[in-house]
Structure formats: C-alpha cells, structure tokens
Amino acid sequence: MKIIIALEEMIKNNENVIKSIKKQLSNHDSGISKLTFMGKASAETNLENAQEQLERHTQKLKELMTQDMSELEERERVRDAIERKNYLKYQKVRIKRDVSKKNDEKLEAMLIIDELKEDSLIEDRELFEIASKVISLNLSIHCELESKLSEIKNDFEGLLTDFDDENIKDLGILNTQASILILHFHVLLTNIKENIEEDNLPPFRGFPKFEDWWIVELWSNHHAYYALFKWKGIISKQCITDDQKKAWELVFSNWISFKKILSGKGVLAYHYNYAFDTVMRKYSELEEELATSSLESMSELTQKIISKEDFSVVPKNQKIITNYVLFKREKLNYKDVKKAHKLVVKKK
C-alpha cells in the first residue's frame, strides 16, 4: 500500500531526526560541542516538533493497519486506474506541448504510442529516451525498408512458383540477393524522385531501357562494354546528389554482376531472369528493350560513336597505382621496380 509505505518512511525519518537532535543536545550537556543559547533553544524546539510528528504519524499508521485492508487496497486500485487512464489519455497532449524536445522527437514518440497496445503505459521520460534511440539508429527507415524488402521477396518468389521447371530450384540461393538488389534500385529511384520534387526540378523522365546483348556479349565484344558504359553514364546524370551517384555506382556493379551470372546459366535461368526483370520493372521502373528496330538502331549508334572515339587519349586523373596496390606493397614489403620494362611482341 502506497500510504502505508509512505508513513513508514516518514516515521523512520522522524526517528532519525530525533536521534540526531538528542545527540546534539547530549554533546552540549557533556561539553563536547557547546551550542549557543539560541542554538540550544532551536534544537529543543525542533526536537519537540519531531516528537509530535512521530506520534501523529505512528498513530495514523496504527489506524490504517486496523482498517479492512481489502477495502483499502480496492480503493487504491481504483485511484491508480483513474490516474493511469488520465496519464494515457493526455500523454500525446503533453508530448506536443513539451518545448524542451525537438519536433522529430515528439513525432517519433507519438508514433511509438500508436504502436503500443491501448493499455500499455510508458512514462513520458522513457518514451522520449526510446524515441531518441529510434532516431539515432534510423529504425523507422529500417522498418520501412524491411517491410518493402519482404514485399519484393514475396512478389519474386510468387512468380517463381508459377514455373514447373525443377531446374529453377538450383538458383534458389540467389533469391535473397535478387530481392536486395531490387530494393536498392527502388530506394535509389525513390530518392531521386524525392529530390526532384523538393528542388522543384523538371519531372523524372525514367531510366533508359537496357539491352540483353550488352550482358550476353560483355567481355567478348567491346561494343557491348561501350554501350553499357554509356547507359550507365546516362543514369548517373539523372542522379542529383553525390550520395546518389555513389549509390548508383554500387547498384550498377551488383546489377551487372547478377545479370551476368544469370546470362551465363543460359536456358536454365530464363524463367528466373524473367521473374527478376518483372519485379525489377514493378518496383524500380527499369525495363529491357524488346523492339527489334530499337535494338538495331542502338547497335548502329554504338558503332558510329565508337568509330569517332579516340581511345589513345588517356582519361584525366587516371590512377595507375591504386590505393590497394600501395596497401599490398606495404603488406608484402615490396620494393618497387622503378624502371619499367617494355613489352616486346615477337613477330611470327
């Protein structure tokens, strides 16, 4: 019982005060520590008050102890329930009016309240502590991404169940990688569109279509490599911020590697590749070119561009010795060969 616990604590405090004053007066009488006339009078008055309080609190405690405890407990439960109900009822109002907290903390705190059960009680102080931690960890964003990833994965796996080919199961290990890759493309697209809207820029025109032959002939046909290089550059220009450009570099590398793996598996991966492209188009608006006329015109355009390129020109800021090479030299204690050896090609 709260009132009994409080009275017991008050009695304990009264007893400690009385003990302290009596010791002070005893030291005065014995000459250990003399008090002034006013100090002695004040101590005697405080002792009298403390003794009266002790008697009053002790008497009240005895009265309560003689009452019907079940009735008292029920009364306290009712009072607690009313206090709890009012605390929960006006919690959002208190949070909104708290001038010591930032708006993002208030918003996150109210979102947390919405997630709790109706009778769940978290004090305002604890609520703001949780909200602050949620913000610092970007948990709201993480939860949204987790939900979107689950949605993508369900759509992707749903398409795979439509295929009877047992060989498709051999590619199951790629499912998670495929879903994450689609999510990354989706996040990049969403971020670009949000920046365009915030900065009031011209509407997003969409990603250019890619062509399957670029991937099939990659590393064996320099036209395919060059077409991919140009396609990648077009999307890079659609990225507004440096972070988006860096993200696109990573997404492109993962996407081209994934598509090349599927391409290398031939007929075995056709259904799987189709499912991947279908879900990618749904969430990231990335499509493959299917029209023969467009495929042929792009091939011709690539050849024309390549014929005009001067590949003897070294790109600006080309870094021959990379940071990793420097790191590896240091690990191996490698002594650099300063004079380069010329490459000699023997004629047949």
C-alpha positions as CSV (number, residue, x, y, z in Angstrom):
1,M,0.0,0.0,0.0
2,K,1.4,3.4,-1.0
3,I,0.1,5.3,2.0
4,I,1.4,2.7,4.5
5,I,4.8,2.6,2.8
6,A,5.0,6.5,2.8
7,L,4.0,6.7,6.5
8,E,6.6,4.1,7.5
9,E,9.3,6.1,5.6
10,M,8.1,9.3,7.4
11,I,8.3,7.6,10.8
12,K,11.8,6.5,10.0
13,N,12.8,10.0,9.1
14,N,11.2,11.4,12.3
15,E,13.2,8.9,14.4
16,N,16.4,9.8,12.6
17,V,15.8,13.5,13.2
18,I,15.0,12.9,16.9
19,K,18.2,10.8,17.3
20,S,20.3,13.4,15.7
21,I,18.9,16.3,17.9
22,K,19.2,14.3,21.1
23,K,22.9,13.6,20.3
24,Q,23.5,17.3,19.6
25,L,21.9,18.2,23.0
26,S,23.8,15.4,24.8
27,N,27.2,16.7,23.4
28,H,26.2,20.2,24.6
29,D,25.5,18.9,28.1
30,S,28.7,16.9,28.3
31,G,30.7,19.8,27.0
32,I,31.9,18.0,23.8
33,S,30.3,20.6,21.5
34,K,28.8,23.7,23.1
35,L,25.7,25.3,21.5
36,T,24.8,29.0,21.7
37,F,21.8,30.0,23.7
38,M,19.8,30.4,20.5
39,G,21.1,27.2,19.0
40,K,20.1,25.2,22.1
41,A,16.6,26.7,22.1
42,S,16.2,25.9,18.4
43,A,17.4,22.3,18.9
44,E,14.9,21.8,21.7
45,T,12.0,23.3,19.7
46,N,12.9,21.0,16.7
47,L,13.1,18.0,19.0
48,E,9.6,18.8,20.3
49,N,8.2,19.2,16.8
50,A,9.8,16.0,15.6
51,Q,8.4,14.0,18.5
52,E,4.9,15.4,17.9
53,Q,5.2,14.4,14.2
54,L,6.4,11.0,15.1
55,E,3.5,10.5,17.5
56,R,1.0,11.7,14.9
57,H,2.4,9.5,12.0
58,T,2.6,6.5,14.3
59,Q,-1.0,6.9,15.4
60,K,-2.1,7.3,11.8
61,L,-0.3,4.2,10.8
62,K,-2.0,2.2,13.6
63,E,-5.4,3.4,12.5
64,L,-4.7,2.3,8.9
65,M,-3.4,-1.0,10.0
66,T,-6.6,-1.7,11.9
67,Q,-8.8,-0.9,8.8
68,D,-10.1,-3.5,6.4
69,M,-7.0,-4.0,4.2
70,S,-9.0,-5.4,1.3
71,E,-11.2,-2.3,1.2
72,L,-8.1,-0.1,1.3
73,E,-6.4,-2.0,-1.4
74,E,-9.5,-1.8,-3.6
75,R,-9.8,2.0,-3.1
76,E,-6.1,2.3,-4.1
77,R,-6.5,0.2,-7.2
78,V,-9.4,2.4,-8.3
79,R,-7.4,5.5,-7.7
80,D,-4.4,4.1,-9.6
81,A,-6.6,3.0,-12.5
82,I,-8.0,6.6,-12.8
83,E,-4.5,8.1,-12.7
84,R,-3.3,5.7,-15.3
85,K,-6.2,6.3,-17.6
86,N,-5.7,10.1,-17.4
87,Y,-2.0,9.8,-17.9
88,L,-2.5,7.8,-21.1
89,K,-5.4,10.0,-22.2
90,Y,-3.3,13.2,-22.1
91,Q,0.1,11.8,-23.0
92,K,0.1,13.0,-26.6
93,V,-1.0,16.4,-25.5
94,R,1.9,16.6,-23.0
95,I,4.3,15.5,-25.7
96,K,3.1,18.1,-28.2
97,R,3.4,20.9,-25.6
98,D,6.9,19.8,-24.4
99,V,9.1,22.8,-25.5
100,S,12.3,21.1,-24.4
101,K,12.0,18.4,-27.1
102,K,12.6,18.7,-30.9
103,N,9.7,18.1,-33.3
104,D,11.2,14.9,-34.7
105,E,11.5,13.5,-31.2
106,K,7.8,14.4,-30.5
107,L,6.7,12.9,-33.7
108,E,8.6,9.7,-33.1
109,A,7.3,9.5,-29.6
110,M,3.7,9.7,-30.8
111,L,4.4,7.1,-33.5
112,I,5.7,4.8,-30.7
113,I,2.5,5.4,-28.7
114,D,0.4,4.4,-31.7
115,E,2.3,1.1,-31.9
116,L,1.6,0.2,-28.3
117,K,-1.4,-1.6,-27.0
118,E,-4.2,0.6,-25.7
119,D,-3.5,-0.1,-22.1
120,S,0.3,-0.1,-22.4
121,L,2.0,2.6,-20.2
122,I,5.4,4.1,-20.9
123,E,6.3,7.2,-19.0
124,D,7.0,10.4,-21.0
125,R,10.7,10.4,-20.0
126,E,11.2,6.8,-21.1
127,L,9.2,7.4,-24.2
128,F,11.5,10.3,-25.3
129,E,14.5,8.1,-24.5
130,I,13.2,5.4,-26.8
131,A,12.3,8.0,-29.5
132,S,15.8,9.4,-29.3
133,K,17.3,6.0,-29.8
134,V,15.0,5.2,-32.7
135,I,16.0,8.4,-34.4
136,S,19.8,7.8,-33.8
137,L,19.5,4.3,-35.3
138,N,17.2,5.3,-38.2
139,L,14.9,2.5,-37.1
140,S,11.9,4.0,-38.8
141,I,13.6,3.9,-42.1
142,H,14.9,0.4,-41.4
143,C,11.4,-0.8,-40.6
144,E,10.1,0.7,-43.9
145,L,12.9,-0.9,-45.8
146,E,12.4,-4.3,-44.1
147,S,8.7,-4.1,-45.0
148,K,9.4,-3.2,-48.6
149,L,12.1,-6.0,-48.9
150,S,9.6,-8.5,-47.6
151,E,7.0,-7.3,-50.2
152,I,9.6,-7.6,-53.0
153,K,10.7,-11.0,-51.9
154,N,7.1,-12.3,-51.7
155,D,6.4,-11.0,-55.2
156,F,9.6,-12.5,-56.6
157,E,9.1,-15.9,-55.0
158,G,5.4,-15.8,-56.1
159,L,6.5,-15.6,-59.7
160,L,8.9,-18.5,-59.3
161,T,6.2,-20.8,-58.1
162,D,4.4,-20.4,-61.4
163,F,7.3,-22.2,-63.2
164,D,7.2,-26.0,-63.4
165,D,10.9,-26.4,-64.3
166,E,12.6,-28.2,-61.5
167,N,16.0,-26.6,-62.5
168,I,14.8,-23.3,-61.3
169,K,15.3,-24.5,-57.7
170,D,19.0,-24.7,-58.4
171,L,19.0,-20.9,-58.4
172,G,17.2,-20.5,-55.1
173,I,20.4,-19.4,-53.4
174,L,20.2,-16.1,-55.4
175,N,16.7,-15.2,-54.1
176,T,17.8,-13.0,-51.3
177,Q,20.5,-11.3,-53.4
178,A,17.9,-10.6,-56.1
179,S,15.4,-9.1,-53.7
180,I,18.0,-6.9,-52.0
181,L,19.2,-5.7,-55.4
182,I,15.7,-4.8,-56.5
183,L,15.2,-2.9,-53.1
184,H,18.5,-0.9,-53.7
185,F,17.3,0.1,-57.2
186,H,13.9,1.0,-55.7
187,V,15.5,3.2,-53.0
188,L,17.7,5.0,-55.5
189,L,14.7,5.7,-57.8
190,T,12.6,6.9,-54.8
191,N,15.4,9.1,-53.6
192,I,15.9,10.7,-57.0
193,K,12.2,11.5,-57.3
194,E,12.0,13.0,-53.8
195,N,14.9,15.3,-54.6
196,I,13.3,16.4,-57.8
197,E,10.1,17.2,-56.0
198,E,11.9,19.0,-53.2
199,D,14.1,21.1,-55.5
200,N,11.1,21.7,-57.9
201,L,13.1,20.3,-60.9
202,P,11.8,19.0,-64.2
203,P,9.9,15.7,-63.9
204,F,11.8,12.5,-63.9
205,R,11.9,11.0,-67.4
206,G,12.6,7.4,-66.4
207,F,15.6,5.2,-66.7
208,P,16.7,4.3,-70.2
209,K,16.0,0.7,-71.3
210,F,18.9,-1.8,-71.2
211,E,19.6,-4.4,-73.9
212,D,20.2,-8.0,-73.2
213,W,23.0,-8.4,-75.8
214,W,25.1,-5.9,-73.7
215,I,25.2,-8.5,-70.9
216,V,25.4,-11.7,-73.1
217,E,28.4,-10.3,-75.0
218,L,30.1,-8.4,-72.2
219,W,33.9,-9.0,-72.1
220,S,33.8,-10.6,-75.5
221,N,32.6,-7.6,-77.5
222,H,33.9,-4.1,-76.9
223,H,30.7,-2.7,-78.4
224,A,28.7,-4.3,-75.5
225,Y,31.0,-2.9,-72.9
226,Y,30.9,0.6,-74.5
227,A,27.1,0.6,-74.8
228,L,26.8,-0.4,-71.1
229,F,29.3,2.4,-70.2
230,K,27.2,5.0,-72.0
231,W,23.9,3.6,-70.5
232,K,25.5,3.8,-67.0
233,G,26.6,7.4,-67.7
234,I,23.0,8.4,-68.7
235,I,21.6,7.2,-65.4
236,S,24.5,8.7,-63.4
237,K,23.5,12.1,-64.9
238,Q,19.9,11.6,-63.5
239,C,21.4,11.3,-60.0
240,I,21.2,14.7,-58.3
241,T,23.4,14.3,-55.2
242,D,26.9,12.9,-54.7
243,D,25.4,10.2,-52.4
244,Q,23.0,9.1,-55.2
245,K,25.9,8.9,-57.7
246,K,27.9,6.8,-55.3
247,A,24.9,4.6,-54.6
248,W,24.4,4.2,-58.4
249,E,28.0,3.0,-58.8
250,L,27.4,0.3,-56.2
251,V,23.9,-0.7,-57.6
252,F,25.2,-0.9,-61.1
253,S,28.1,-3.1,-60.2
254,N,25.9,-5.5,-58.3
255,W,23.2,-5.5,-61.0
256,I,25.6,-6.2,-63.9
257,S,27.3,-8.9,-61.9
258,F,23.9,-10.5,-61.1
259,K,22.7,-10.3,-64.7
260,K,25.9,-11.8,-66.0
261,I,25.6,-14.8,-63.6
262,L,22.1,-15.4,-64.9
263,S,23.2,-15.0,-68.5
264,G,26.0,-17.5,-68.1
265,K,23.5,-20.2,-67.0
266,G,21.7,-20.0,-70.3
267,V,18.3,-21.7,-70.7
268,L,18.4,-22.8,-67.1
269,A,17.9,-19.2,-65.9
270,Y,15.4,-17.9,-68.5
271,H,12.4,-18.2,-66.2
272,Y,14.4,-16.9,-63.2
273,N,15.7,-14.0,-65.2
274,Y,12.2,-13.2,-66.4
275,A,10.9,-13.1,-62.8
276,F,13.8,-10.9,-61.7
277,D,13.2,-8.4,-64.6
278,T,9.4,-8.4,-63.9
279,V,9.8,-7.5,-60.3
280,M,12.5,-5.0,-61.1
281,R,10.2,-3.2,-63.5
282,K,7.4,-3.1,-60.9
283,Y,9.5,-1.6,-58.1
284,S,12.3,0.3,-60.0
285,E,10.8,1.1,-63.4
286,L,13.8,-0.5,-65.1
287,E,12.8,-2.2,-68.4
288,E,14.5,-4.1,-71.1
289,E,14.3,-3.1,-74.8
290,L,12.4,-5.6,-76.8
291,A,11.6,-3.8,-80.1
292,T,13.9,-5.1,-82.9
293,S,14.0,-1.6,-84.5
294,S,15.2,0.0,-81.3
295,L,17.8,-2.8,-80.7
296,E,19.2,-2.4,-84.2
297,S,19.3,1.4,-84.1
298,M,21.1,1.3,-80.8
299,S,23.6,-1.1,-82.1
300,E,24.3,1.1,-85.2
301,L,24.5,4.2,-83.0
302,T,27.1,2.5,-80.7
303,Q,29.2,1.6,-83.7
304,K,29.1,5.1,-85.0
305,I,30.1,6.6,-81.6
306,I,32.9,4.1,-81.2
307,S,34.3,4.8,-84.7
308,K,34.6,8.5,-83.7
309,E,36.2,7.9,-80.3
310,D,40.0,8.4,-79.8
311,F,40.9,5.5,-77.4
312,S,44.5,6.7,-77.4
313,V,43.6,9.6,-75.2
314,V,44.3,8.8,-71.5
315,P,41.4,9.9,-69.3
316,K,42.2,12.8,-66.9
317,N,43.2,11.8,-63.3
318,Q,43.7,8.2,-64.4
319,K,45.2,6.5,-61.4
320,I,47.5,3.6,-62.4
321,I,48.8,2.9,-58.9
322,T,45.7,2.4,-56.8
323,N,45.4,2.7,-53.0
324,Y,45.0,-1.1,-52.8
325,V,48.3,-1.6,-54.7
326,L,50.0,0.7,-52.2
327,F,48.5,-1.2,-49.3
328,K,49.6,-4.6,-50.8
329,R,53.1,-3.4,-51.4
330,E,53.3,-2.3,-47.7
331,K,52.0,-5.7,-46.5
332,L,54.4,-7.6,-48.7
333,N,57.3,-5.2,-48.0
334,Y,57.6,-4.9,-51.8
335,K,60.5,-3.0,-53.3
336,D,59.2,-1.1,-56.4
337,V,60.9,-1.6,-59.7
338,K,61.5,2.0,-60.8
339,K,62.5,1.3,-64.4
340,A,59.6,-0.2,-66.4
341,H,60.2,-3.0,-68.9
342,K,59.0,-2.5,-72.4
343,L,56.5,-5.1,-73.8
344,V,58.1,-6.9,-76.7
345,V,55.8,-8.7,-79.2
346,K,57.5,-11.2,-81.3
347,K,56.5,-11.4,-85.0
348,K,55.6,-14.8,-86.4
